[in-house]
Amino acid sequence: MRLLVLGGTEFAGRAVVEAALGRGWEVTVLNRGRHEALPGVRTLRGDRTAPGGLAALAEGEWDAVVDTWSAAPRAVHDAARLLAGRVGRYVYVSSCSVYEWAPPAGYTEDAPVVEGAEPDAEKTDYARDKRGGELAALDAFGAERSVFVRAGLILGPYENIGRLPWWLNRVARGGPVLAPGPRELALQYVDVRDLAEWVLGSVERELSGAYNVISPQGHATMGSLLDACARVTGGVAELRWTSADVVLGAGIEPWTQLPVWIPAGSEGYDALHSADVSRAVATGLSCRPVEETVADTWGWLQGIGGSAPQRPDRPGVGLDPVVEAKVLGVPFVA
C-alpha cells in the first residue's frame, strides 16, 4: 500500500506512520519540517496554510491519505481537491465533538452533528472545524471514498495534550493523590496505536463513512487507570478516592484540572465516555489493556526527560497542588 500522511510527526499522525511502516507500506509525509521524520519515510515539505504550500503534492499517486488536521477546514478542502484524482481514499481523523451537544448516552454515528460547519471555512471552533473537515473530504472524494474517524479521548505514547502524562507525573511525585471517584467509573478512550491500526485497516477493508473510534465503555475504569499509574511509577503514591460532590464543591474543573475524569450522570460524561462503538468494533477495532497503555506512555515519558510536548493550540491540564492539598486536608509540600 502507498500511504500519504499529512503531518505524520506528532501523536496520532506519528502513530499512523509507525503502524504503516510496520506493515511494510510505502509511506510519504507532507509537513513543515519542524519535527524529525521517522526513518524509512519519504518526506515532502510544505505548509498547507501558506500560498503554494501544497506544491509538493502536485504529482504522485497513493492508495490513501490520512489527515489529522484540527484547524480551518479550508486546509482540508484544498488538500482533498488537489488529491481527489490521484488518491483512492481520504481518511480524516475527526472527533466525537462533531455531534450536537450534548449527545445522549449510547449515541451512534447517526446522532445529529453541529450546524454551521462549512468545508472551505476559516478557523471557527473545534467542533465546527472538525465537521467542516469531514465535509471538505466528502465534497472532494464523495461518500464512497471518505472515512471519518470520530475519535474520542486519545491516550498513549507521544501524547501532546498532556492528560495521561500529567497523571503519571503527579502519581510519580508520591504522597496523597486526589483520585476523583468513584473507582468503578467506566471510561472510554483509545490508545493512539490502536486508533492507527484501525485507520490502516479501514484502508485495507475499503471502508467509508463515519465511525466512533474509542474503546467500548468500561474497557477501563478510573480505578484501573490510576492503579496502573501507581504501579508503573513505583507505588509511592497514596490514591485518596474522593467523591464527585467534594471535587465539584471545591470548584475543580473536570476534564481539564482532573484530566480524563468527568462525573457520572453529567452531560459531559455521556458525551465523552458513553458512545456506541459497535460499528468500529465490528470493523476491526481492538483495544489493548489499560496497563499496557500506561506502562508504554511512562516508558516514553521517561525517555524524553519526563516532560511531555504540548500543543500550542490546546490549554494545559492539571490540578494546582495547593488546591489538591486543601481538598485532601493535608499540608502542602512544594
Secondary structure, 3 states (H helix, E strand, C coil): CEEEEECCCCHHHHHHHHHHHHCCCEEEEEECCCCCCCCCCEEEECCCCCCCCCHHHCCCCEEEEEECCCCCHHHHHHHHHHHCCCEEEEEEEEEHHHECCCCCCCCCCCCCECCCCCCCCCCCCHHHHHHHHHHHHHHHHCHHHEEEEEECCEECCCCCCCHHHHHHHHHHHCEEEEEECCCCCEECCEEHHHHHHHHHHHHHCCCCEEEEECCCCCCEEHHHHHHHHHHHCCCCEEEEEECHHHHHHCCCCEECCEECCCCCCCHHHHHHHCCCCHHHHHCCCCCCCHHHHHHHHHHHHHHCCCCCCCCCCCCCCCCCHHHHHHHHCCCCCC
